Amino acid sequence: MSRATVELPAGVRAFLARPDTATLTTLRADGTPHVTPVRFTYDAGAGLARVTTRAAAGKARNVAAGGPAARVALCQADGFRWVTLEGRATVTDDPERLAEAVRRYTARYRAAPPAPPDLVVIEIAVDRVLSLNL
């Protein structure tokens, strides 16, 4: 599947490569925001941000309940520097996609993510990037 990708300036790409945490904002069924700290990876070539989590986690349930229209925001901040990645999100337990998410997470954070039996990956097809001071 071909996906249009958002071109990121070098400073933004470097910032997103740091082993920092971010906040992921999903929407609950009643429309209120659910914000959680997460570790994530960004694949510029595919235009995908990935967050591994449990299928039972609120963030995964919120994305799944939103169907194909589910949108999320992922924001990494350091003082007055920040990047927000926005886009449509899906949840999958596909073994190949999980393996890719785990591989990228391990490379970024130098440790494998937790591996609960209900591990899934939230994939965000990034279509909007906002940043400040990068």
Wavefront OBJ file of the C-alpha trace (Angstrom):
o trace
v 0.000 0.000 0.000
v 1.388 3.393 -0.960
v 0.997 6.174 1.548
v 1.659 9.876 1.113
v 4.238 10.945 3.650
v 4.759 14.283 5.321
v 8.234 15.716 4.692
v 9.973 16.557 7.971
v 12.811 19.043 8.431
v 16.107 17.556 9.670
v 15.701 19.118 13.132
v 12.295 17.500 13.592
v 13.591 14.093 12.435
v 16.522 14.350 14.870
v 14.191 15.320 17.725
v 11.883 12.362 16.997
v 14.870 9.991 17.016
v 15.717 10.816 20.638
v 14.721 8.112 23.161
v 12.076 10.298 24.807
v 8.515 9.595 25.814
v 5.480 11.342 24.408
v 1.796 11.686 25.140
v -0.795 9.931 23.012
v -4.230 11.506 22.855
v -7.153 9.319 21.805
v -10.867 9.998 22.084
v -13.195 8.102 24.386
v -16.668 7.086 23.199
v -18.130 10.225 24.799
v -15.690 12.417 22.827
v -13.489 13.395 25.773
v -9.709 13.143 25.386
v -7.731 10.285 26.926
v -4.053 11.261 27.286
v -1.378 8.727 28.212
v 2.417 8.751 28.281
v 3.908 6.354 25.726
v 7.105 5.329 24.058
v 6.865 5.278 20.267
v 8.770 5.139 17.019
v 8.440 7.157 13.838
v 9.130 5.603 10.441
v 9.585 8.538 8.056
v 9.714 6.285 4.985
v 6.329 4.742 5.723
v 4.847 7.849 7.351
v 3.946 5.753 10.406
v 4.241 6.315 14.110
v 3.951 3.120 16.150
v 2.977 2.566 19.781
v 3.045 -0.915 21.299
v 0.539 -1.577 24.048
v -1.912 -4.120 25.436
v -5.139 -4.767 23.539
v -7.008 -4.128 26.790
v -5.419 -0.686 27.318
v -7.745 2.302 27.068
v -5.778 3.849 24.214
v -6.060 0.680 22.102
v -9.752 0.286 22.916
v -10.418 3.949 22.024
v -8.677 3.616 18.656
v -10.439 0.337 17.842
v -13.827 1.812 18.781
v -13.205 4.804 16.497
v -13.020 2.557 13.438
v -11.373 3.789 10.245
v -12.055 7.425 11.186
v -10.111 7.218 14.477
v -7.681 10.124 14.737
v -5.012 10.566 17.381
v -2.270 13.018 18.320
v 1.178 12.020 19.569
v 3.236 14.814 21.157
v 6.896 14.664 22.203
v 8.060 17.694 24.190
v 11.239 18.957 25.797
v 10.789 22.334 27.447
v 9.706 24.785 24.769
v 10.551 22.383 21.928
v 7.885 19.970 20.762
v 6.567 17.962 17.839
v 3.008 16.701 17.438
v 2.221 13.948 14.937
v -1.448 13.644 13.981
v -3.221 11.091 11.843
v -5.585 8.185 11.459
v -4.851 5.261 13.743
v -5.473 1.539 13.622
v -4.791 -1.286 16.049
v -3.342 -4.575 14.870
v -1.963 -7.798 16.289
v -0.554 -8.887 12.904
v 2.691 -10.749 13.760
v 4.788 -9.072 11.040
v 3.630 -5.583 11.968
v 4.160 -6.306 15.668
v 7.669 -7.604 14.955
v 8.504 -4.421 13.029
v 7.169 -2.258 15.855
v 9.178 -4.205 18.449
v 12.330 -4.045 16.290
v 12.075 -0.266 15.901
v 11.222 0.253 19.593
v 14.217 -1.843 20.663
v 16.533 0.128 18.379
v 15.263 3.482 19.658
v 15.071 2.728 23.381
v 17.856 0.100 23.540
v 15.537 -2.356 25.277
v 12.605 -4.442 24.137
v 9.136 -3.189 25.017
v 7.021 -5.058 27.541
v 5.597 -8.227 25.966
v 2.189 -8.989 27.476
v 0.216 -11.835 25.883
v -2.234 -9.346 24.328
v 0.441 -7.144 22.701
v -0.809 -4.975 19.831
v 0.551 -2.035 17.900
v -1.245 1.223 17.280
v -0.144 2.470 13.870
v -0.659 6.145 13.114
v -0.642 7.208 9.457
v 0.800 10.675 10.030
v -0.803 13.356 7.865
v -0.108 16.459 9.926
v 2.988 17.573 11.828
v 3.155 20.570 14.118
v 6.338 21.707 15.845
v 7.901 24.579 17.747
v 11.526 25.636 18.112
v 13.019 22.877 15.975
l 1 2 3 4 5 6 7 8 9 10 11 12 13 14 15 16 17 18 19 20 21 22 23 24 25 26 27 28 29 30 31 32 33 34 35 36 37 38 39 40 41 42 43 44 45 46 47 48 49 50 51 52 53 54 55 56 57 58 59 60 61 62 63 64 65 66 67 68 69 70 71 72 73 74 75 76 77 78 79 80 81 82 83 84 85 86 87 88 89 90 91 92 93 94 95 96 97 98 99 100 101 102 103 104 105 106 107 108 109 110 111 112 113 114 115 116 117 118 119 120 121 122 123 124 125 126 127 128 129 130 131 132 133 134
